[in-house]
Amino acid sequence: MTAALPLNRRAIAALLCLPLVLPARATVLWPEPQPQTPATPSRPQFRAPSAASCDRPVTERIVPAPGYRGQDEPRPRRVRPDGGEEGRLTPLADTAKSARAEAAAPLSSFATAPSPVPATEPAPVQPRLPLDRKIRQIADEPAVTAGVVDDNADFSEYLAFRERHAQLPHRERDVRERYLLEVKDAAGRGVPDAEVAVRSAAGAAMWARTDTAGHAWLHPDAFDPAHAERYSVTARRQGREATTTLERGQKSAVELRLDVTPQRSPARLDLVFLVDATGSMGDEIDKLRRSMQAMVREIAALPSRPDLCLGLVAYRDRGDEFLIKANDLSRDLPGFQRALDRLQANGGGDYPEAMNEALADTVDNISWRGDGATRLVVLLADAPPHLDYGGTQYDQSMMSALGKGIKLFSVGASGLDRQGEYIQRQIAQYTGGRFVFLTYADAHNPSSGPGRETVHEVQNYSVETLDKLVVRLVSQELAALGK
């Protein structure tokens, strides 16, 4: 670690594009970061979640894609034939997915979508199924099955996976040494959404927010290349604050006590779907829109009766019709469904996509609620991010997500190669989420229908339909409140 630069706190905060966080009490100094080198790479802007509500209409914000020339024709995706990291990339036309996507017209679950603007020449009238036949057809379609693993629960196996594939292109953050932080109230209950700052004597610092159980995983080597022997750990919530010391090599969890009141009811849930909307994702997007009503209904019926807000961020790649198309968090569920109904899979071209840009946009620009909200992202993708574009990278965004208390569940769709699996598992593990993956009757043939097989390197997983799995993960998060 280099010596601290002669900058005051405001100058340091401006240099790192971070907000100046004033101490809760004049006697306590809330730690501020210091640059590790003069050539610190670009970082996402960190702002604590602060939105008071999500009572806003569903509006669309579009980030244009560089290089777009007015065409966005479907192009074959490029996938690895063996699903792994070896071998030459070869084009593969996903005809089965395209046929299913074209045959299945979007059907809004919450409200009737507005009629499209008529074309210059009227299109041929296509025969339409009666509504009751449409509903039966949707019910008869094969379900999308998925499995899930918790890499923080089976950490040794996760580290072995990382070691086996360390040569894959990725952004390295060393998580091999980790410590569990537990923030509790006076009665021993977990304190959710407590702000956490970890700092070395030399100034290296990181931020986190506790999850619904009052926990956060701390990885000193992910932010401190100097490998300090001890760190101060400070947590604050509701104007209360406590500090302790983390010693390298300690076996026990780091525990802090805060004299705060229990989490208020009902639970507040901010749930954002971050979706790769390139050409090969048509089938997954279609299934998502058709199952959304059932998922929302089941989440709303959970014992905590959460105050639910939904958001949608779709992304493609450079040269496509758009780079990012975002709908902020809103309580307008019919409006959210209409936005999802309008989303179409198209473009893509090469294998990696603009996941870096979309993840940064989701973490930094969504109006996440503060004051104890539960913040979750479901990332659905079948390709890794472009690591050659520059700008904010996924590892920086996942660190900011931890600082904002945003937990990511990464969903690997069909065609995700080993590099994509590696990166999606990095993001989920660091933020305390899970890695979810689609399963099939024949792991190497997604058109074989639902089943239990997967090409991913996972063990000891159970399988259920994807919509049920999402509901279960949300339920587990909310169930931990107040315990």
SVG drawing of the C-alpha trace seen along z (x, -y; Angstrom):
<svg xmlns="http://www.w3.org/2000/svg" viewBox="-62 -19 66 55">
<polyline fill="none" stroke="black" stroke-width="0.4" points="0.0,0.0 1.5,-3.4 1.6,-6.2 -1.5,-8.3 -1.6,-11.2 -1.7,-14.7 -5.4,-15.3 -8.2,-16.3 -11.3,-14.2 -13.4,-16.2 -10.6,-16.0 -10.3,-12.3 -14.0,-11.7 -14.1,-13.8 -11.1,-11.9 -12.8,-8.6 -16.3,-9.8 -17.6,-8.8 -20.0,-10.8 -18.6,-12.6 -20.2,-10.7 -20.3,-12.9 -19.9,-11.2 -23.1,-10.3 -21.6,-11.9 -18.9,-14.5 -16.7,-12.2 -16.7,-9.4 -14.8,-9.5 -16.6,-7.5 -13.8,-6.1 -13.2,-7.5 -11.2,-5.7 -7.7,-6.6 -6.5,-5.9 -4.2,-2.9 -2.2,-4.3 -2.4,-7.5 -3.8,-5.4 -6.8,-4.1 -9.2,-2.7 -12.6,-4.2 -15.1,-3.2 -18.9,-3.3 -20.2,-6.3 -21.2,-5.2 -24.4,-6.7 -26.2,-5.2 -29.7,-4.0 -32.0,-6.9 -35.3,-6.8 -38.2,-7.3 -40.7,-5.4 -41.3,-3.9 -44.6,-5.6 -43.7,-6.6 -45.0,-5.6 -43.2,-3.1 -41.0,-5.1 -38.3,-3.9 -34.8,-5.3 -32.6,-4.3 -28.8,-4.4 -27.9,-4.4 -25.5,-1.8 -22.3,-3.1 -22.0,-2.1 -25.7,-1.6 -26.6,-2.4 -30.3,-2.0 -30.5,1.7 -30.8,4.4 -31.4,7.6 -31.3,10.9 -27.9,12.4 -26.7,15.9 -25.0,16.0 -21.5,17.4 -21.2,20.1 -18.6,22.6 -19.6,26.0 -18.6,27.8 -19.9,25.3 -16.5,24.8 -13.6,22.5 -11.6,24.4 -12.0,24.6 -12.6,22.3 -15.8,20.2 -18.2,21.2 -21.5,19.7 -24.6,21.5 -28.1,20.5 -30.5,21.0 -33.4,22.0 -35.4,23.9 -35.5,20.8 -36.4,18.5 -39.3,20.7 -40.7,20.8 -40.3,17.1 -42.0,16.3 -44.9,18.7 -45.6,17.3 -47.2,13.8 -46.7,11.8 -49.7,11.9 -49.9,9.3 -50.8,10.8 -51.8,7.6 -53.5,5.4 -54.1,5.1 -51.1,3.6 -51.7,0.5 -52.4,1.2 -49.4,0.9 -49.2,-2.0 -50.5,-0.8 -47.9,-0.3 -48.0,-2.2 -49.4,0.9 -51.7,3.1 -50.1,6.4 -51.9,9.6 -54.4,10.7 -53.2,13.7 -55.6,16.2 -55.8,15.7 -56.5,18.3 -59.4,17.7 -58.3,16.5 -59.2,19.8 -57.1,21.8 -54.2,19.3 -54.3,19.9 -54.4,23.7 -51.5,23.5 -49.4,21.5 -50.2,23.9 -49.2,26.9 -45.8,25.4 -42.8,27.2 -41.7,25.5 -38.2,24.0 -36.4,25.9 -33.4,24.6 -31.1,25.5 -29.3,23.3 -26.0,23.5 -24.9,21.3 -21.1,20.8 -20.8,19.1 -22.3,22.2 -20.0,24.6 -17.1,22.3 -14.3,24.9 -15.9,26.3 -16.3,22.8 -12.6,22.1 -11.7,25.3 -13.8,24.3 -12.0,20.9 -8.6,22.7 -9.5,25.0 -10.4,22.2 -8.2,19.3 -6.8,19.0 -10.2,17.8 -10.5,14.1 -12.0,12.3 -11.5,9.5 -9.6,10.8 -10.7,10.1 -9.1,12.3 -11.8,13.8 -9.9,16.8 -9.7,15.3 -13.1,14.2 -14.8,13.4 -18.4,13.4 -19.7,10.1 -22.8,10.4 -24.6,7.2 -27.2,7.9 -29.5,5.8 -29.7,5.9 -31.9,9.0 -29.6,10.9 -31.7,10.5 -29.9,9.7 -29.9,6.1 -30.7,5.8 -29.4,3.0 -26.8,1.8 -24.1,-0.3 -20.6,1.3 -17.2,-0.3 -13.9,1.7 -10.6,-0.2 -7.0,0.6 -4.5,-1.7 -3.0,-2.6 -6.4,-3.8 -7.6,-0.9 -11.4,-0.7 -14.5,1.1 -18.2,0.8 -21.1,3.2 -24.6,3.4 -25.9,6.3 -28.5,8.6 -31.9,9.5 -30.2,11.8 -27.8,9.1 -24.8,10.7 -22.1,9.6 -19.1,11.5 -15.9,9.5 -13.0,10.2 -9.9,8.1 -7.7,9.1 -10.4,8.0 -9.7,4.4 -6.4,4.3 -3.3,5.3 -1.1,4.5 -2.7,7.3 -2.9,5.5 -2.9,7.6 -5.9,5.9 -8.9,3.7 -11.4,1.6 -15.0,2.6 -17.7,0.1 -21.5,0.6 -24.3,-2.0 -28.0,-2.0 -30.8,-4.3 -28.2,-6.8 -26.4,-4.1 -22.8,-3.1 -20.3,-0.5 -16.8,0.5 -14.6,3.6 -11.4,5.0 -10.9,7.8 -7.7,9.7 -6.2,11.7 -6.7,15.5 -9.4,15.2 -11.7,18.2 -14.8,16.6 -17.2,14.3 -16.9,10.6 -19.8,9.5 -21.2,6.0 -24.1,5.0 -26.4,2.0 -29.2,0.7 -31.8,0.3 -35.5,1.1 -36.6,4.2 -37.2,4.0 -40.6,2.4 -43.4,4.2 -44.3,4.7 -41.0,5.7 -40.0,3.4 -38.7,5.4 -37.0,3.8 -36.7,6.5 -35.0,5.7 -34.7,8.1 -31.5,7.5 -31.8,9.3 -29.6,9.9 -31.9,9.0 -29.8,10.2 -31.0,12.6 -30.5,16.0 -32.5,14.9 -35.9,14.9 -37.1,18.1 -36.0,17.0 -37.6,13.6 -40.8,15.1 -40.9,17.5 -40.2,14.6 -43.0,12.5 -45.5,15.4 -44.6,16.4 -44.3,12.9 -47.9,12.6 -47.6,15.8 -44.3,14.9 -45.6,11.5 -48.8,13.0 -46.8,15.6 -44.3,13.0 -47.2,10.7 -48.7,13.6 -45.6,14.4 -46.1,14.2 -44.3,10.9 -46.7,9.4 -43.9,7.3 -44.3,3.8 -43.1,4.8 -41.5,2.6 -40.3,4.0 -37.7,2.7 -36.4,4.0 -33.0,3.3 -32.4,4.9 -29.1,4.7 -27.6,5.7 -24.3,4.7 -22.4,2.1 -23.8,1.8 -27.3,2.8 -30.5,0.8 -29.8,-0.1 -27.1,0.6 -29.4,0.3 -33.1,0.0 -34.1,-0.6 -37.4,-0.9 -36.9,-2.3 -38.4,-0.7 -42.2,-1.2 -45.2,0.0 -47.2,-0.1 -47.2,3.7 -49.4,3.5 -47.1,0.9 -44.1,3.2 -45.8,6.1 -46.4,3.9 -42.7,2.9 -41.8,6.6 -44.2,7.5 -42.6,4.9 -39.1,6.3 -37.9,8.4 -34.7,10.4 -32.6,9.2 -29.0,8.3 -25.9,9.5 -23.5,10.8 -20.4,11.7 -20.5,13.8 -19.8,11.3 -22.4,8.6 -22.6,5.2 -23.1,6.7 -20.6,4.4 -22.4,1.3 -25.8,2.7 -24.7,3.9 -23.2,0.5 -26.4,-1.2 -28.5,1.1 -26.3,0.5 -25.8,-3.2 -28.9,-4.6 -31.9,-2.6 -33.7,-4.5 -33.1,-2.0 -35.1,-2.6 -33.2,-3.3 -34.2,-2.8 -34.2,1.0 -35.4,2.1 -34.4,5.5 -32.7,5.0 -32.4,8.0 -31.3,8.3 -32.1,11.3 -29.5,11.3 -30.5,13.5 -27.8,14.0 -26.3,16.5 -22.9,14.7 -20.1,13.0 -19.4,9.3 -17.1,7.6 -13.8,7.2 -12.2,5.1 -14.5,2.1 -13.0,0.2 -15.1,-1.8 -16.6,-0.4 -16.1,3.3 -18.3,5.9 -16.0,6.4 -16.2,2.7 -20.0,2.8 -20.3,5.9 -18.3,4.2 -20.6,1.1 -23.6,3.5 -22.3,4.9 -21.9,1.3 -25.5,0.6 -26.9,3.8 -27.9,5.1 -27.8,8.9 -27.5,10.5 -28.8,13.9 -27.1,14.8 -29.1,17.0 -27.1,18.8 -29.3,19.4 -28.6,22.0 -25.4,21.5 -23.5,19.9 -19.9,21.0 -17.4,21.6 -16.1,18.0 -19.7,16.8 -20.3,19.2 -17.1,18.1 -18.1,14.4 -21.7,14.9 -20.6,16.9 -18.1,14.2 -20.9,11.6 -23.3,13.8 -20.8,15.0 -19.4,11.5 -22.8,9.9 -24.1,12.9 -26.5,14.2 -26.7,17.6 -25.8,19.0 -28.9,20.3 -28.7,22.3 -31.2,23.7 -31.4,27.5 -32.6,29.9 -33.3,33.5 -30.1,33.6 -27.6,31.0 -26.0,30.5 -29.3,30.1 -31.5,27.3 -34.2,28.2 -34.6,31.6 -37.0,30.0 -36.9,29.6 -34.9,32.0 -32.2,32.2 -29.0,32.1 -26.6,29.1 -23.3,28.5 -22.1,26.3 -19.7,27.5 -22.1,27.7 -22.9,30.3 -25.7,31.1 -28.4,29.1 -32.1,29.5 -34.3,28.7 -37.6,26.9 -39.3,24.5 -37.5,21.2 -40.4,19.1 -40.9,21.2 -37.1,21.0 -37.1,17.2 -40.1,17.1 -38.3,19.4 -35.1,17.3 -37.1,14.2 -39.0,15.9 -35.8,17.1 -34.5,13.5 -37.6,12.0 -38.0,14.8 -34.7,13.9 -36.0,10.4 -36.3,10.1 -34.6,13.3"/>
</svg>
